[in-house]
Amino acid sequence: MKEWHFGFGRRQILFPESEVQSLYIAGYHNGVHISETLDWCEARAVWLDDGGEGALIIGVDCVALDSGTVGTIRDALKDIPGCQSVNVFATHTHAGPDTLGLWGPVMQDGKNKAYMEALVRAACEAAGEAAAGTHPASLRFGLVKTENMYRDSRYPTVYDENLYQLRFAALDGAPGLRLLFYGAHAESLRGGNTRLSRDYPGLLCDGVAEATGDGAMFLPGAVGGLIMTREFVNASASPVENLKITAGKLVDYALSIAEESETAVSPGMKLCRQPFVVPLDNPVFLAYKALGILKNPSLPFQSATGFGVQTELTLLGLDGLTIAFLPGELFPELASGAAYGDANPEGVNPKPLNEIAAEHGLGRLLIVGLANDELGYIIPPSDFLLNEKTPYLSRTMDRRGEDHYEETNSVGPACAARLADAFAEAAGWLEE
């Protein structure tokens, strides 16, 4: 008889306090050093199985990780008995150190070797703890619609307002575990911040754990486009206050998910890891690869640069649910099929992921972005607009006055279709 088992582990990514100022902060501007520590970033890991082989899900408080770093973590965990899959995602905090190398001085690697070693070590120790200490459990799924929390900085306004929860209740009296899915950039401290912090994902997990006694993990959804939580204090007020208010509201929402509103998830899981190749049209990304900063595998391919990026996605099928681990920052409309931008009328959008999932009977789709790789923004082709004079180097404005910044941090316009094709192939395998 099948039965859910889960394990949970966490480790701080510790770095000498005296050397914190040597780290570049990620997510906004180049060459800006971290000034002090507000709270330490962490790695959290979950083991999940249904009585057979299991899977590890590892969340790291950082802006992003390329597949090179993910591969290092996977290699270190390859001997864990019964582990069929390791998926590593970033919470996308914009208050963490540069873990991609893109935010040091221009065209210089912004990663700190010692910090990256500490990050990998923390992720592996958390994963080892999760795999070694498992508990039989029941599993329930719930959600709550959040109100007046979001800001979409790019036309059209499309986002998923739901906070989703997967809740493991241990059957042996141990603390449970809550997986919290939410689709907004972790930048409550805003662009002027120089303090090291997990931002709202960390405070959300802390608050839920304190109130319930359960472990907690945050998983980012489709955040492209650019989806953020809104500001709750004016610009002259403390950004830390804005962070506390944001996290406090989300904690209250998470705790409002009542047991009677949840649905039981029966034991049973299927996994499909689907490799695919995306044309690398962005010459800036190619330059960072040539400099050895980005570690994503590449190969000769038909594209503007002559290369493609080898990447992957993974689908985890549960009872009536599918969790999609996607390698980048997906525009929400590519999942939902809601309104699309039209700055590039010649661009043809792929079938929405929700529609593909429904065609294959996969149930409700939960997106985990920035997972196992970072391709940057995954943009609908119908709204992919480049600067005519300096494509990918400079942002541009469309006829509405909308800023097309995200294109400068994308591999290219074909990414969305390539991902949808790979998703459909994996969905077909799960359906079998």
C-alpha positions in Angstrom: 0.0 0.0 0.0 1.3 3.4 -1.0 1.9 6.1 1.7 3.4 9.5 1.5 6.7 10.2 3.3 8.4 13.5 3.6 11.6 14.9 5.1 12.8 18.5 5.7 16.1 20.1 6.2 17.5 23.6 6.3 20.9 25.3 6.6 22.0 28.9 6.7 24.4 30.0 4.0 27.0 31.3 6.4 29.8 33.7 5.3 32.2 35.7 7.5 30.4 38.8 8.7 33.7 40.7 8.2 33.7 39.8 4.6 30.0 40.4 3.7 30.9 43.7 2.1 33.0 41.9 -0.5 29.8 40.5 -2.0 28.0 42.1 -4.9 24.2 42.4 -4.4 22.2 40.9 -7.2 19.1 41.9 -9.2 19.4 45.6 -9.9 22.7 47.4 -10.7 26.2 46.4 -11.5 29.1 46.8 -9.0 27.1 47.5 -5.9 28.4 45.8 -2.7 26.3 44.5 0.1 26.6 46.8 3.1 25.4 44.7 6.0 23.3 41.6 6.9 19.6 41.9 7.6 19.1 38.2 7.7 21.2 35.2 6.4 20.1 33.4 3.2 19.3 29.7 3.6 18.9 26.5 1.7 15.9 24.4 2.4 15.2 20.9 1.1 12.3 18.5 1.0 12.3 14.8 0.4 9.1 13.3 -1.1 8.2 9.7 -1.8 5.1 7.5 -2.0 6.8 4.4 -0.6 9.1 3.9 -3.6 11.9 6.0 -5.0 11.8 9.6 -3.9 12.7 13.1 -5.1 14.5 16.0 -3.6 13.3 19.6 -4.0 15.9 22.2 -2.9 15.2 25.9 -2.5 18.0 28.4 -2.2 17.6 32.0 -1.2 19.3 33.7 -4.1 18.5 35.6 -7.3 19.1 32.6 -9.6 21.4 29.6 -10.3 22.5 28.4 -13.7 22.6 24.8 -14.6 26.4 24.6 -13.8 25.8 25.2 -10.1 22.7 22.9 -10.1 24.9 20.2 -11.7 27.5 20.6 -8.9 24.8 20.1 -6.3 23.3 17.1 -8.1 26.8 15.5 -8.4 27.3 15.8 -4.7 24.0 14.1 -4.0 24.2 11.3 -6.5 24.8 8.6 -3.9 21.6 9.3 -1.9 19.8 5.9 -1.9 16.5 5.8 -3.8 16.7 9.4 -5.1 15.4 9.5 -8.7 15.4 13.3 -9.1 17.0 16.4 -7.7 15.4 19.8 -8.5 17.0 23.0 -7.3 15.3 26.4 -7.5 16.1 30.0 -6.4 13.6 32.0 -4.4 14.7 35.0 -6.5 15.5 37.3 -3.7 17.0 40.6 -5.0 18.7 41.1 -1.6 21.1 38.2 -1.9 24.7 38.0 -3.3 25.3 37.7 -7.0 25.0 33.9 -7.7 25.0 34.2 -11.5 28.0 36.5 -12.0 26.0 39.2 -13.8 26.0 42.0 -11.2 29.7 42.6 -10.6 31.5 45.2 -12.6 30.4 45.1 -16.2 31.7 42.0 -18.0 33.4 40.7 -14.8 32.3 37.7 -12.8 30.3 39.0 -9.8 30.2 35.6 -8.0 32.3 35.1 -4.9 33.9 31.7 -5.0 33.9 31.1 -1.2 30.2 32.2 -1.0 29.3 29.8 -3.9 31.0 27.0 -2.1 29.1 27.8 1.1 25.9 27.8 -0.9 26.5 24.4 -2.4 27.5 23.0 1.0 24.4 24.3 2.6 22.1 22.9 -0.1 23.7 19.5 0.1 23.6 19.4 3.9 19.9 20.4 3.9 19.2 17.8 1.3 21.0 15.1 3.3 19.0 16.0 6.4 15.7 15.8 4.5 16.5 12.4 2.9 17.8 10.9 6.2 14.8 11.9 8.4 11.5 11.0 6.7 8.1 10.6 8.2 4.9 9.0 7.0 2.3 11.6 6.3 -1.0 12.6 4.7 -0.9 15.3 2.1 -3.5 18.0 1.5 -3.8 20.9 -1.0 -5.3 24.3 -0.4 -5.2 27.8 -1.7 -6.3 31.3 -0.9 -6.8 34.3 -3.1 -4.7 37.3 -2.0 -6.2 40.7 -2.4 -4.4 43.9 -3.4 -1.0 42.4 -3.1 0.3 42.5 -6.7 1.8 45.0 -9.1 2.4 44.1 -12.8 4.9 46.6 -14.2 4.3 45.7 -17.9 1.2 45.6 -20.1 -1.1 43.7 -20.0 -1.9 43.2 -16.3 -1.8 39.4 -15.8 -0.9 37.5 -12.7 -2.1 34.6 -10.5 -3.4 36.0 -7.2 -3.5 32.7 -5.4 -1.2 31.5 -2.7 -1.1 27.7 -3.0 -0.2 25.3 -0.2 0.8 21.7 -0.1 0.6 20.5 3.6 2.2 17.3 4.9 0.8 16.2 8.2 3.1 13.7 9.9 1.4 10.5 11.1 4.1 9.8 13.7 3.6 13.0 15.8 6.5 14.9 14.2 6.1 18.5 12.9 4.5 18.8 9.5 5.6 20.6 6.4 4.1 23.3 4.2 5.1 24.2 0.7 4.0 27.7 -0.2 3.7 28.7 -3.9 3.5 32.4 -4.8 4.2 34.3 -8.0 5.9 37.6 -7.2 9.5 38.8 -7.3 11.1 38.8 -3.9 12.1 42.5 -3.8 10.0 44.1 -1.0 13.2 45.9 0.0 13.2 47.6 -3.4 16.0 48.7 -5.7 17.9 51.0 -3.3 18.5 48.2 -0.8 22.1 47.1 -0.1 21.4 44.7 2.8 21.6 41.0 2.7 18.2 39.4 3.1 15.9 36.5 2.1 13.3 39.2 1.6 9.6 38.2 2.0 10.0 34.5 1.2 12.1 34.1 4.3 9.8 36.0 6.6 6.8 34.2 5.2 8.4 30.8 6.0 9.5 32.0 9.5 6.0 33.3 10.3 4.2 30.2 9.2 6.6 28.0 11.0 6.3 30.0 14.2 2.5 29.9 14.1 2.1 26.2 13.2 5.2 24.4 14.4 5.6 23.0 10.8 8.5 23.4 8.5 7.9 25.7 5.6 9.4 26.2 2.1 8.7 29.0 -0.4 8.4 28.2 -4.1 8.3 31.1 -6.7 5.7 31.0 -9.4 5.5 32.7 -12.8 7.1 36.1 -12.0 8.0 37.4 -15.4 6.6 40.5 -16.8 7.5 42.0 -14.2 5.3 40.7 -11.3 6.0 42.2 -7.9 4.3 42.8 -4.6 3.1 46.3 -4.3 4.5 48.9 -1.9 2.6 49.3 1.3 4.6 52.3 2.6 5.5 55.5 0.8 9.0 56.0 -0.7 10.2 58.0 2.3 9.4 55.2 4.8 11.7 52.4 5.8 12.0 49.6 3.1 12.3 47.2 6.1 8.8 48.2 7.2 7.5 47.5 3.7 9.1 44.0 3.9 7.5 43.3 7.3 4.1 44.4 6.1 4.3 42.4 2.9 5.4 39.2 4.7 2.9 39.7 7.5 0.0 39.9 5.0 1.2 36.7 3.3 1.6 34.9 6.6 -2.0 35.8 7.5 -3.2 34.6 4.1 -1.3 31.3 4.5 -2.7 30.7 7.9 -6.3 31.4 6.7 -6.3 28.2 4.5 -8.6 26.1 6.6 -8.4 22.4 6.8 -12.0 22.0 5.6 -11.2 23.9 2.5 -8.3 21.6 1.5 -8.5 18.5 -0.7 -6.7 15.3 0.1 -3.9 14.3 -2.3 -3.6 10.5 -2.5 -0.2 8.8 -2.6 1.3 8.4 -6.0 3.9 10.4 -8.0 5.3 10.4 -11.5 8.3 12.4 -12.6 9.5 13.4 -16.1 12.7 15.3 -16.7 12.6 16.8 -20.2 15.8 18.2 -21.8 15.5 20.7 -24.6 17.5 23.3 -26.5 16.7 27.0 -26.9 18.2 29.2 -29.6 20.7 31.6 -28.0 19.9 34.9 -29.8 21.2 37.2 -27.1 24.9 38.1 -27.8 25.3 39.5 -24.3 24.6 36.1 -22.8 27.0 34.5 -25.3 29.7 37.0 -24.2 29.2 36.1 -20.5 29.5 32.4 -21.5 32.7 33.1 -23.4 34.1 34.8 -20.3 33.3 31.7 -18.3 30.8 33.5 -16.1 27.6 31.7 -17.2 28.0 27.9 -17.1 24.9 26.8 -19.0 25.9 24.1 -21.6 25.7 25.3 -25.2 26.1 23.7 -28.6 26.0 24.8 -32.2 22.5 25.6 -33.1 20.5 27.7 -35.6 20.2 31.1 -33.9 21.4 34.7 -34.2 24.6 33.7 -32.5 25.0 30.2 -33.9 24.5 28.6 -30.6 21.8 27.1 -28.5 21.4 26.6 -24.7 20.9 23.1 -23.4 18.4 23.2 -20.6 15.5 21.2 -19.0 12.2 21.2 -17.3 10.7 18.6 -14.9 7.1 17.7 -14.2 6.1 16.1 -10.9 2.7 14.5 -11.2 0.7 14.0 -8.0 -3.0 13.1 -7.5 -4.9 15.8 -9.4 -1.8 18.2 -9.3 1.2 18.7 -11.5 4.2 20.8 -10.3 6.3 22.2 -13.2 9.9 23.1 -12.5 10.7 25.6 -15.3 14.1 27.2 -16.0 13.4 30.9 -15.9 11.0 33.7 -15.3 7.8 32.8 -17.1 5.4 35.5 -18.1 2.1 34.4 -16.4 0.1 34.7 -19.6 2.1 31.9 -21.1 0.7 29.6 -18.4 -2.8 31.0 -18.2 -3.6 32.0 -21.7 -4.9 35.4 -20.5 -4.4 38.6 -22.4 -1.1 39.0 -24.3 0.9 42.1 -25.3 0.9 42.9 -29.0 4.1 44.9 -29.5 5.2 42.3 -32.1 2.1 41.4 -34.2 4.1 38.9 -36.2 5.0 36.8 -33.2 3.0 33.6 -32.7 2.4 32.6 -29.1 2.5 28.9 -28.1 -0.4 27.0 -26.6 -0.7 28.0 -22.9 0.7 25.5 -20.4 -2.6 25.2 -18.5 -4.3 24.2 -21.7 -1.6 21.6 -22.5 -1.9 20.2 -19.0 -5.7 20.0 -19.3 -5.4 18.2 -22.6 -3.3 15.5 -20.9 -5.4 15.3 -17.8 -2.7 16.5 -15.5 -5.1 18.4 -13.1 -4.2 21.8 -11.6 -0.8 23.1 -12.7 1.6 24.7 -10.1 4.5 26.6 -11.6 8.0 26.7 -9.9 10.1 29.2 -11.8 13.9 29.7 -11.7 14.3 25.9 -11.4 17.4 23.9 -12.4 18.6 26.7 -14.7 18.1 30.4 -15.5 17.1 31.4 -19.0 16.0 34.9 -17.9 12.6 36.2 -18.9 10.4 33.9 -21.0 8.3 36.3 -23.0 5.3 35.8 -25.3 6.5 36.2 -28.9 3.6 38.6 -29.7 5.2 41.1 -27.2 8.9 40.5 -27.9 10.3 43.8 -29.0 14.0 44.7 -29.3 15.8 48.0 -29.7 16.4 48.4 -33.4 19.9 50.0 -33.0 21.3 47.9 -30.2 19.2 44.8 -29.7 19.6 43.0 -26.4 22.1 45.8 -25.2 19.5 48.5 -24.7 15.9 48.4 -23.7 13.2 50.0 -25.9 9.7 51.5 -25.6 6.6 50.4 -27.6 3.9 52.5 -29.0 2.1 52.5 -25.7 5.1 53.8 -23.9 5.7 50.4 -22.3 9.3 49.6 -21.3 10.6 46.4 -22.9 13.4 45.9 -20.4 12.9 42.1 -20.1 14.1 41.4 -23.6 17.6 42.4 -22.6 17.6 39.6 -20.1 16.1 36.8 -22.3 17.8 34.2 -24.5 15.5 35.2 -27.3 11.9 35.1 -28.7 11.9 31.4 -29.5 12.2 30.4 -25.8 8.5 30.3 -25.0 7.6 28.0 -27.9 10.6 25.7 -27.2 9.5 25.4 -23.5 5.9 24.8 -24.5 6.9 22.0 -26.8 9.1 20.4 -24.1 6.2 20.7 -21.6 3.8 19.0 -24.0 6.3 16.1 -24.5 6.7 15.7 -20.8 3.0 16.0 -20.2 2.4 13.2 -22.7 4.7 10.9 -20.9 3.0 11.6 -17.5 -0.4 10.8 -19.1 0.7 7.3 -20.2 
